[in-house]
Amino acid sequence: MASSFPALKGVMGDLEYYITMMKLGELVKQVGYAEDLQKWDEGIPSEYKKQRKLNMSRVTTEMVPYLTANPDHFYAAITAEVERPGDPTSKITFEPTDGSGEVGVVKFDGSENIMALDGQHRLKSIELALKDHPDLARESVAVILVPGKGFRRSQQLFSDLNRYAKQPSKTLNLLFEHREFFAGVAKEVAENAATFKDRVNLETNSLGRKTRHHITLAVLYECVVSLLDGHYSDRESDPKKMEEAVKRIIHIYDDVIVPVLPEFKDMLAGRFMPYDLRCKYIYPHSVGEQAIAKAVRACQDQFGAKWEDVVKQAFPKIDWRLVNSEWEGSAVQGGSIYTRRQNVEHTATFLKLKLGVPIPQGETDSLKAAIEATDPKRRLPEPVIKRRVS
């Protein structure tokens, strides 16, 4: 079907391209996917493919909800390749409407193959979102049109568009996030808790040797999620709920956890640098911080109002030192600290056992296998409080 779109002409390097706007309803009709246009199901070799395979899980669980749940949603421009079968130049038909030759109209006669070269996941999410929200069809997005010049050039363009695009750190993403409840709580806690005020790295996911920061916003966020998930929804918008949740987290850290961790208060008072503590103990490391939050949450769920007494009695009895061989197989592997999800889970299980929290058999079996891999004679840790608080 013939169609036309107002467009601006541009040149970069040896590439002539055009920028236009398309309504979302028109976009999904005009622009297709490499999987379909190249007929991947017929067995095209990987070296001839112009795109990566669509990640439908990401589209359905993250991108479609983003479009449909947030009235202020916004997508960057989609880059699409225009190929004319039988025409090796695939020249895009452009008719200038002004004297400069840069403003005009792009015309399609319906014989073109137009493929998403960058933004196919955005395109697919739009297509799926329109099924339940047809009103989105009236919205528009910028589209950059480039002529197809063979699969090698298409692959190179795909590589160029993605290779030098650096994802911002998780910490910076959270700092700039203003919709999610847990992200908001983490930032409020970072600003108002004595444990975290001026001590949270708000830009990167790492901690320097000389920094006064003892935690990153990304790790604090994970701790907040562990402590609040189930009590609150991440879509919560009630300011009173936010205030309540922030006070809850501040109390957990300022009044319960920090006072019973060795030398933590001394570090906050300036007598030690955070790096000094990381050289001595497990708890200031990301794996320790996240595991503590998970263990404290399990303690709250198990012991109810008595959880504070359990933590206050148990934590001082735990040997948090890096030289404690008990950490091998959970937070430590082969003498090095690891922060992978499995290490966090194993360290949390270790702490829950120390606290006397009953845990599922599968969880204990996983930790048991990990520690026995380091020493077959090792056994699971025993509770440090022989009698539970009554």
N, C-alpha and C positions, 0 to 999 in steps of 0.2 A: 504494500500500500504506500502510495506516495505521501511524503510529509516534508515539512520544512520548519526550521527553527532559527530565530534571530541568533546571531553569533558574532564573536570577535575573533579575528585572525591573529595568530602570533607565530613567531619563529624563535626557536632555541636550538643552537647547534645547527645541524643540517635537517632538523625536523620542523615541518610546517604543521601547526595544530590549530584547533578551533575550540573556543569556549562557548558553551550555550547553557540554557536552563531547560530542564524538562520537568513537567509535572510527574509525580511519582507513578500515577496510573499509566502515563505515556511511557515512562522509563522502562517499566517491566515488559511492555509490549515491544519496545524497540531494541533493547539490549539483552543479549543472551549469554550463555555460559560456555566456556571452552569444552567442558565435558560433553555437552550436547552438540555444539557446532563442529567439533572435531571427531565426534562419534567414538568416544573412548571405549564404549561397551563393545566395539568391534575389534578391540585389541591393538590400538595405536601404540607404538613403542614409546617409552618414557622420554627418550631424547627428542621426540617431535612434539611433545605436549607444550602448550603455551601458558599453562597455569598449573597451580597446585590443586589438589582435590578439595572440594568444599568440606569444611568442618561443620556438619549440620548440628552437632551438639552445642557448639558455641553459638550458632545462629539462633536456635530455638530456646536455649536456656538463658542467654545473656542479651542478645541483640534485639530480638522481637519484643521481649518485655521492656527493654529500654525505650523502644519506639512507642509502645502502646501505653506505658504507665507514666511517662514523663512529658508533660505538655511543652516543656522547653527543650525537647530533643533536637539534635542538630548533627548532620553528617557532612564531612568534608567532600570535596568534589570526587566523582567517580571518573576514572580514566577508561575510555572505551576505544577499541581498535575497530576501524571500518575497513572491511575487505570486500572488494568487488570480484566475484568469481570470474576468471578469464581475463582480468586486468591486473598484470603484475605490479603496476604502480599504485593501484587502489586509490587514485586521486579522489579527494572529497570535493563534491560540487559546491562551490561557494560563489555567491553573487553579491558583489559589493553594493552598498546602497549609499555610500558617501565618497567624497573625493579622495580620501586617504587609502581606500582599498582595504581597510582593516575592520570596518563595520559592515555587516551585511547579513545574508541569509544562507544557511547550510540546507541543501536540498537532498532528499533521498527519493529514489524511484521505486523502492521496495525490493530491489534485487540484491541489496547489500547484506552481508553478514556483519552484525555489530556485536562485538564480544567484550565483556568486562575484563579489562587487563589489570586494573587495580581497583578493588572495591567490590569484588564479586560477593563477599559475605554481606556487605551492606545491601547490595542489590537483592540477594536472596531474602534477607530479613524484611525488606520492604515488600517483596512479593508475598511473603507469608503473612505479614501484618495486615496487608490490604484485605485478606480474606475475612477477617473478623472486624476490621475497622476500615470500611471502604471510604470513609470521609478523608482518610490520609491521601487518597488519590489526587486531591486538589493541591496538596503541598508540592513544593518543587525542590530540586537539588541541582547543583552545578555539575555539568558533564564536560569533560575534556575529550575531544575527539582527535584521534591520531590515525593516519593512514596505515594500513597493513602492508608490510614490506617483507613478508616471508617469516617463517617460524623462528629463524635465528635472531632476526631483529626484534621480534615479539618477545622472545625469551630474554634478550638483553635489556629491553625496556622494563620488563617485569623485574629483573634483577636490579636495575638501576633505581626503580621506584621503591624497592623494599630494602635493598642492601644498606643504604646510608640513612634510613629512617631509624633513629634510635628511640626506643621506648623510654619514657620517663620512669624513674624509680617508683616502686610501689609506695614508698613514703611520700613522694611528691604528688602522686595521684591522689592519695588520701588527704593530703593537705588542701588540695584544690577541689575535693569532693564536698558538696554541700547538700546532697539529698539523703545519703545513707545515715541512718540513726547511729549505728555503732561508730562510724567514722567521726560523727559529730561529738559523741561521748568521749572518744579517745582524745580529740583536740581540746575539749573542755577540761578533761583531766590533766592533760599536759600543761594547761595554762594555770590550773588552780590547785592541784595537789602538791603538798610540800615535797613529796617523793619525786615529782617529775618537773616542777616548775623550773624553767631555764635549763633543764637537764635532758631534753628530748631532741634528737636530731630530726628536724622537720623537712629535710631536703633529700638526704641520701639513705641508702640501706646499710651503711657501714659506719663504724666508729673508729676515729683516729686515735693514735696513741696518746696525743696530748689534749684531746678534747675533754671538756667538762661533761659532755653528754654521756649518760650511762645506758641509754636505750634509744632505739629509733621509733618513729611514729608507726612504722609498719609492724614492728613487734608489739608495741603497746596496743595497737588495734587488735592483733590476734589474741592478746590477753583479755581485752575487753569483751571480745566475741565469746571466748570460752566462759567468762564469768557471767555474761548477761543473756546469751542465746537461750531462748525458751521462756525467759521472764519478759522479754521485750521483742517486738518485731523490728526488723531492719527498716521497715516502711513507716515506723512510728513518726508522727508529726506533732504530737502534743508537747508543747514546751515544758509542761509540768512533768511529763514522763522523762524528758531529757534531764531536767534538774534533779529528779529523783534518782535516775540511773547514775549521774555524775557523782552525787553524794555517796551513793552505794560503793562505787569503785574507789573514791578517795578514802572512805573509811577502811575498806579492805587493805589498802596499801599503807596509808599513813598511821593507822591505829593498830593494825594486826600483823601484817607481814614484815614491814621494814624494822620495827623494834626488836624482832627476834632473829634477824639474819646477822651473822657476824660482821662487824665493822661497817655495815651499810650506813648507819647514822653518822659515823665518823667521816665517811666519804662525803655525805651531804653537807657536813659541817666544814669541809675543805681540808681535812687532815690527810686525806688520801685522794689520789686521782682515780677515776673509774678504771683506768688501765691497771692500776695497782691491784685492785680487787679482782679483775679478770685474770690476773697472773696467779692468784691464790685460790680462787673459789669457782665452783660451777655456777652458782646462782646468778652472777651478773652477765653470763653469756646468754645469747638468744635462746638456746635450747633449754637452759635452766629457767629463764623468765617465763617462757611459754608453758613449760612443764609445771611450774609452781601454780600458774593460773588454773590449769586443768585439774591439778590435785586439790586445790582449794575449793574449786567448784564441786568436785566429787565429795569433798568433806562437808560442804554446805548441804548438798542433796541428801547425804547419809545421816548426818548428826543434827540437822536443823539448827535450833538456837544455840546448841552447844559447840558449833563448829569453831568458834573463836578460841574457846578454851583448849580444844584439841590441837589447833595450829600453834597456839602460844606455848603449849607444853611440848609438842613434838618437834617443831622446827629447831629449837636450840640443841636438841639431842642428836640431830642429823649431822654427820661429818660432811660438810660442804666443800672441803678442801679438794683441789684438783689431784693431789697425791693419793687420795683415798681410792684404793683399787676397786671399790664397789661400783664406781661409775663406769667401769669398763664393761662394754656390751650395751650400754644405754646412751648416755651422753658422750662417752668416750669410746673410740674404736682404734685399736693399735696405738694407743698413746696420744691420739689427736681428737680434738673436740669436733663433733659433727652436728649440723643443725638441720639435717634432713627430717622430713615429717616423721619417718619411722623412729628416728632418734628421739624426737620430741615425745612421741607416744610412749616409747619404752621408758624414758626418763619420768614421764608423768605416772606410769604404772609403778615404777620403783618408789616414787614419793607416796603414792596412794597406799602401797603396802606398808611403808614406814609409818603412815598416819593411822593404819588399822582400818582402812576403808575396804569393805568387801568389793571385789571386782569380778567381772565375768571370767570364766575359765579360759576362753580364747585369748583374752588379754594377758593372763598370767602365763599361758603356754608360750605366747610369742616372746615375752620377756625371758622366760626360762630358757628357751632355745638360743636366744641372743647371748645370754651370759654364760651358758654352758659351752658355747662355741669358743669362748675365750679360755675357759677352764672347766672341764667336765665335772670337777669336784665341787664347783660352786653351787650354792642353793639360793633360792629366792630370799629377799630380805625379810626380816621379822619386824613387827611393829616396835617402835621405840617406846611406846607407852604400853606397859604390860596390862594395865587396867584402864578401861575406857572411862572417860569422864562421866560422872553420874550426876 
